[in-house]
Amino acid sequence: MGFVQVLWAAISTVLSTAGVIGMGAALIRRGWVGPAAVKEWSKTVTGFMLPCFLFSNMSSTTLDQLQAGWVLPVFCVVHIMIGMLLGTVTSMLLRADWGSLGSPTTAARSFSGGIVAMSGFGNASLGLSMMPAIIAGNPALGTKEHAAFCVTLYAVLNKVGIWSVAAELLSSCKLDEEKRLGQPSIVVKMLTEPVNVAAAAGLAVGLTPPLKALFVSGAPLGWAMNSCKTVGTACFPLMTLLLGCNLAQGTSSDRVDMPSVGVVTIVRLVVFPFVCLGVSRFCMVSRRGTVCRLLGANRLASVHCDTERPNTRHLPSPPPPMQAKGWLPDDPMIQFVILLEGCVPTAMTMGMAAPGPNTQKAVSAMLFWQYIFSGFTMAVFIAIFLDEVLS
């Protein structure tokens, strides 16, 4: 499949998701659904339907998958560190006095920690809602069950970071006089979070043959597994619809300025994906011929780079670039998920982690514009990433 075809497939995937988001926004704008209903349905999705999906899909996990997928949480930490570094640099640039070119922005003075948090923590679960369409157009990636496993394994540490590091960064902002007190510790949150409990339970079933035998079709508890799969299937359309409802609740805030919103949006949606692509390519390079591969010599038919054989000019064409995976497993789904998570916008749960109403409005304003433009940027980067993994 050529790049143009891959690009069109990616655009179609993003457009289908954007269409459902637009329907959710229309429900709010026309008053057919109120904020209270959206809040209750959000609790239902995150507290019941998504756990059903995770339990039913994680229960099919094998030990081989787990051994190959250990790189996913590692890359999650790497992505968070890169994003926070970019956010710190962005905040410093926005705080600087550029003379006639511009003065420090409002957000840089009072929302500095928020800028760092918004740059560092992406919506790791967004890939779950997009994977069915992506896999339908690119079956060589793998199955939906494997995609759910990869995204979930990546997202675990991202969720920990949002409720610990990001929450602390947002609390350091100077937008609210009062701070929320009496919040449970991060350990309690992680142990009681329904999605984490369901993922752990599903993983335990998948890795324990006697338990797994109880939940297969025709077994005593097979009906329970089928019920979880049915409920979980309805999770993603509703999740995407609720995303549109949440985004429709506000487009601006007097606590953040549009230049800051624009810069953070560009950093998160454009700069960050390119940096993550560079890191991924570096890790996919084999230890042998590293420098030559980084320079793109593997694509030249006239020169074959090999550090162990210095006189190697005028040899046959080198193997395709993806044959040497370096430190990454030879699994296209894992490679694609690592890349995909680098182009998603900031996590929607950042608004829940904000300590007060003014901070929540500032976060919502930045989220709105990120999700508006992410439809275009994600389509392009998904096409690039698919070509990178499947070519």
Secondary structure, DSSP 8 states (H G I E B T S, - for coil): --HHHHHHHHHHHHHHHHHHHHHHHHHHHTTSS-HHHHHHHHHHIIIIIHHHHHHHHHTT--HHHHHHTTHHHHHHHHHHHHHHHHHHHHHHHHHS--GGG----HHHHH-HHHHHHHHH-B-TTHHHHHHHHHHHH-GGG--HHHHHHHHHHHHHHHHHHIIIIIHHHHHTSSS-SS-------HHHHHHH-HHHHHHHHHHHHHH-HHHHHHHSTTSTTHHHHHHHHHHHHTHHHHHHHHHHHHHTT-S--TTS-HHHHHHHHHIIIIIHHHHHHHHHHHHHS-STTHHHHHTTGGG-SSB---TT-S--BT------GGG--TTS-S-HHHHHHHHHTTS--B-TTHHHH-SSHHHHHHHHHHHHHHHHHHHHHHHHHHHHHHHHHH-
